[in-house]
Amino acid sequence: MILEKFIGLFAGIFTTLAVLPQIIKAIRTKKVGDISPLMFLILCVGVGLWTCYGFLKNDLPIIITNCISFLLNGVMLFLALYKKKRNK
């Protein structure tokens, strides 16, 4: 049981942190032209549903990592939409 939580937590951490390099690059370069807002919207819906699932299962690793992932992907979605709108 402990091993399952440990593996689930670290899988969630790595999956969650995967978007950070993209966010950092977008902020530094101020370029988001090749980023698909639709992909990040779909990803936000998916991790939002995973968060709900975590609450239903009372599974903290799922709740915590997907909630953080939702926030980070939401930031990337905001950057993509905001920068594209300003460039028009």
C-alpha positions in Angstrom: 0.0 0.0 0.0 2.8 2.4 0.9 4.7 1.5 -2.3 1.5 2.2 -4.4 1.2 5.7 -2.8 4.9 6.4 -3.3 4.8 5.4 -7.0 1.6 7.3 -7.6 3.0 10.4 -5.9 6.2 10.4 -7.9 4.4 9.6 -11.2 2.1 12.6 -10.5 5.0 14.8 -9.6 6.9 14.1 -12.8 3.8 14.4 -14.9 2.9 17.7 -13.2 6.4 19.2 -13.6 6.5 18.3 -17.3 4.9 21.6 -18.3 7.3 23.8 -16.4 10.0 24.1 -19.1 7.3 25.2 -21.6 6.0 27.8 -19.2 9.5 29.1 -18.5 10.3 29.3 -22.2 7.1 31.1 -23.0 7.7 33.7 -20.3 11.3 34.2 -21.3 10.9 34.4 -25.0 7.4 35.8 -25.0 6.7 33.5 -28.0 3.7 31.1 -28.0 3.0 30.9 -31.7 3.5 27.2 -31.9 1.6 26.3 -28.8 -1.9 24.9 -29.2 -4.4 26.5 -26.7 -6.8 23.7 -27.5 -4.4 21.1 -26.3 -3.9 22.9 -23.0 -7.7 23.4 -22.7 -8.2 19.6 -23.2 -5.4 18.9 -20.8 -7.0 21.2 -18.1 -10.3 19.4 -18.5 -8.5 16.0 -18.1 -6.5 16.9 -15.0 -9.6 18.6 -13.6 -11.5 15.4 -13.9 -8.5 13.5 -12.4 -8.7 15.8 -9.5 -12.4 15.1 -9.1 -11.7 11.4 -9.3 -9.0 11.7 -6.6 -11.6 13.3 -4.3 -14.1 10.5 -5.0 -11.4 7.9 -4.2 -10.0 10.0 -1.3 -6.5 9.6 -2.9 -4.2 12.4 -1.9 -1.4 11.9 -4.5 -4.0 12.1 -7.3 -5.7 15.1 -5.7 -2.5 17.1 -5.0 -0.6 16.4 -8.2 -3.6 16.9 -10.5 -4.6 20.1 -8.8 -1.1 21.5 -9.2 -1.1 20.3 -12.8 -4.4 22.0 -13.4 -3.0 25.3 -12.2 0.2 25.0 -14.2 -1.5 24.0 -17.4 -4.0 26.8 -16.8 -1.1 29.2 -16.6 0.2 27.9 -19.9 -3.3 28.2 -21.4 -3.6 31.8 -20.2 -0.1 32.6 -21.6 -1.0 31.1 -25.0 -4.3 32.9 -25.3 -3.0 36.2 -23.9 0.1 36.4 -26.0 -1.7 35.4 -29.2 -4.4 38.0 -28.6 -1.8 40.7 -28.0 0.1 39.7 -31.2 -3.0 40.2 -33.4 
